Amino acid sequence: MSTQLENIREKVKEKLLLSMVSNDDITDVKFQAIIDDLLKEECSDSIDRANMVKTIFQSIRQNDVIQDLLDDDEITEIMINGYNSIFIERYGQIEKCNKAFESNDRLRDVIQKMVSKVNRVVNESNPIVDARLDDGSRINVVLPPISLDGPIVTIRKFSKVPLTMKRLVEMGALSIEAMELLEKLVKAKYNIFISGGTGSGKTTFLNALSDFIPKDERIITIEDAAELQIHDIPNTVRLEVRNANVEGNNEIVIRDLIKTALRMRPDRLLIGEVRDGAAVDLLNACNTGHDGSMSTGHANSAKDMISRLESMVLMGADMPISVIRSKIVSAIDVVVHLSRLRDKSRCVYEISEIVGIENNEIILNKLFEHKGKLVRTGNNLINQDKIHKQGLVV
C-alpha cells in the first residue's frame, strides 16, 4: 500500500477514535462512506476512488490483500510464505499470486485478527496454531523463530457446496460401478477406512460417502478441526478436539472424544482423521457393535495404510503384532485409497477388502484399481454377510 493510502487508513482510525465509536458498531456501508469522504478531501479527482475505498476497507475491516482470495470460491487453498510470497490452489493447480502484504508486521496484524476471532492465541511463546475459522475453513499459522522467512499461513477453505458422490462420478474421480458398490457397503454398515496423501481429498470423500447413510441413524462426527458437512441426517452430533491452553492444560484429544462418543449411543462414528494411538480406540469401537463407522488416514496405498494402522496402534497400546493384526481384520472391512494424479486431479485409486491373515500378513482383496480410470479387477467381494443381511446383492 502506498504512503498515501497508509495515511488515509490512519486517518480513518483517528476519526473513529475521535468519534468514540467502535469499529464494530459501524455498518460496512457507513465505514466505506467514511473512507470515501476522506479520500475526497485528501486525494485528487483522477484517482480510482472506488478501488481505493475497497483496498482501505479490506485492510482495516477485513483481511487485507487476501480478502479477495477468501471470497473467491474457485480457490481452495491459500499459502502465505512471508508477507510478499502468496500462493493459491485453484482447480488442483498451485499458482503464484501477485498480491503481497505491506510488511511482515502487517501480515502479523491480519493473523492476530483472524485467530483472535476464534479465541486462539499465537505469539513467540506459542508460535504454532491450528484453528477452524468461523466459516469452517482451517488455518495453520507458524511464526518466527520457528519459521525462518516470516509468518507462514496456510488456509484450507471450507467448501460452501460439498461434493456429492454423483458429482465425483461426473468429474471422473470415481466410476458408477464403484459408487454403486460403495453405496451398498455403507448401507450394509461395512466399516470403511479412507486413505490417501496430503491434499488427496480424504475428508471431501468421507463427506460425500456419508450421503449414503440412512437418514434415521444417529451419527457422531469426531474431528481435529470440524470440516464434515452432514446436513440431511437430523440426529447428528459434531465433536471437535480442544487444544491445550496457554499453560498447557485442558487438552481434549481424538482418543478422549472416541471414548465419550461411545457413551452417546451412536449408530456410527465418523472420525475425520486417525494419526496416533487413537487408532486403538477406533478399532475397539468397530469391534464392539459400532458397524458402519468410517475414518481417514495418511498413507501412500491401501497396503501402506494397513502398516500405518499397525504402527499407530502400537503408539496407543502395548500388544503383540499378531493381536493388532487380528483387531484390524475384525474391525476394518474395506479400504478406499485416494490419490492425486500428475495433472493434479484427485481420484479413487483403489478399493480393497480386508479378508484375513496369511503367513502373519494381512491380506487385501483388490476390488477396483486405477488404470487410466477406475476399473474392476474381476475379484468379487468375499465377505458378503452384511450385504445379505440387508437383502442386497453385489
Number of C-alpha atoms within 10 A of each C-alpha: 15 8 8 11 17 14 13 21 21 13 14 23 14 12 15 16 12 9 8 9 11 9 14 9 9 12 10 13 8 11 19 20 14 16 22 21 12 17 22 12 9 13 14 10 10 6 11 10 16 11 10 17 23 14 18 23 22 17 21 16 14 16 19 21 19 20 13 13 18 19 10 12 14 13 20 21 23 23 21 22 18 21 21 16 16 21 17 20 17 15 11 18 12 16 13 11 17 9 14 18 21 15 14 17 13 14 24 21 14 20 20 15 14 19 21 13 11 12 8 16 17 19 14 11 10 11 16 17 17 19 22 23 19 12 11 18 19 19 22 16 20 22 23 14 12 13 15 12 14 21 22 25 22 19 21 20 23 22 17 10 8 15 14 17 26 15 13 19 16 12 13 16 19 22 21 15 14 18 16 12 14 20 18 19 23 22 17 21 21 24 24 25 24 26 31 25 16 13 17 22 20 27 21 18 22 23 21 20 19 23 17 15 21 12 14 12 14 18 25 23 26 27 20 20 20 20 23 23 20 17 11 13 16 12 13 18 16 16 19 18 17 15 17 12 11 12 6 8 9 11 11 14 17 26 20 13 21 23 15 12 21 17 8 12 12 19 17 25 25 23 25 24 23 23 16 18 19 24 28 22 21 26 22 18 20 23 17 10 13 21 22 21 27 27 25 24 24 22 21 16 19 26 17 15 22 24 15 19 25 21 17 18 25 18 15 15 14 9 10 9 14 13 11 19 21 15 18 24 22 16 24 25 23 26 27 23 29 27 25 18 12 7 8 14 16 21 25 28 25 24 25 21 23 24 18 17 14 8 6 11 13 18 17 20 18 20 20 24 17 16 10 8 15 21 18 18 14 9 11 14 17 11 13 15 10 16 19 12 9 12 9 13 9 11
